[in-house]
Amino acid sequence: MSEKSTTPKPEEKIVHVALRRAVKSALERKKKLGQYSVIWRDNQIITQGEDAPSVEQQK
């Protein structure tokens, strides 16, 4: 079995940076438009924004 490298390749770093920028841009745009967003943090679904569904609605 071959060992998997834990050091990301330069191409992987470029893709990671591009994805982070795209997500940041999308979240900022949603906030400016007054739309809520849904993210995954600490093994939980998190809704952000004034019109976000309440915790009771998510269950």
N, C-alpha and C positions, 0 to 999 in steps of 0.2 A: 504494500500500500504506500502510495506517495504522500509525503508530508505537505501540508498546505501552508503556504507562506502567510504570516500575519501582517506583513508590511504591504500596504496597498500599492498597486502599480500606479505610475504617473497618470495613466488614462482614468483609473478609478477615482483618483483625487479630483481630476477635472470634472468628471461626471458628478461627483458628490457636491462640489462647490456649485455647479450649475443647478442641481436640484434644490439645494438650500436657498439659492437666490430666487428661483422660480416660486418656491413655497412662500418665502418671505414676501415677495411681490404680490402673490395672490391673496395672502392674508391681509396685507395692507390695503389692497383694493377693496376687499370685502368690508373692511372696517370703515373706509371712506364712504362706501355706498350704504352703510348702515345695515349690512347683512351679518348674520351670525356665522360663525365657523365652528367646525368640529375637528378636534385634534385628538391624538393618542398620547397620553402622558402618564407615566408611573403605572402602567398596566390598567389604565382607565380611559373611558371616553369622556372628553371634556368639551363642553359647548361654551363658546365665548360670544359675547355681544348682547346688546340690549334686548333683541327679540329672540334670544336663544330659548329653546324649550327648557322648562324647569326640570329638576331631577325627577319629579313625580311623573312627568310626561314621558321620560325616557324609559321607564320600566315597563 
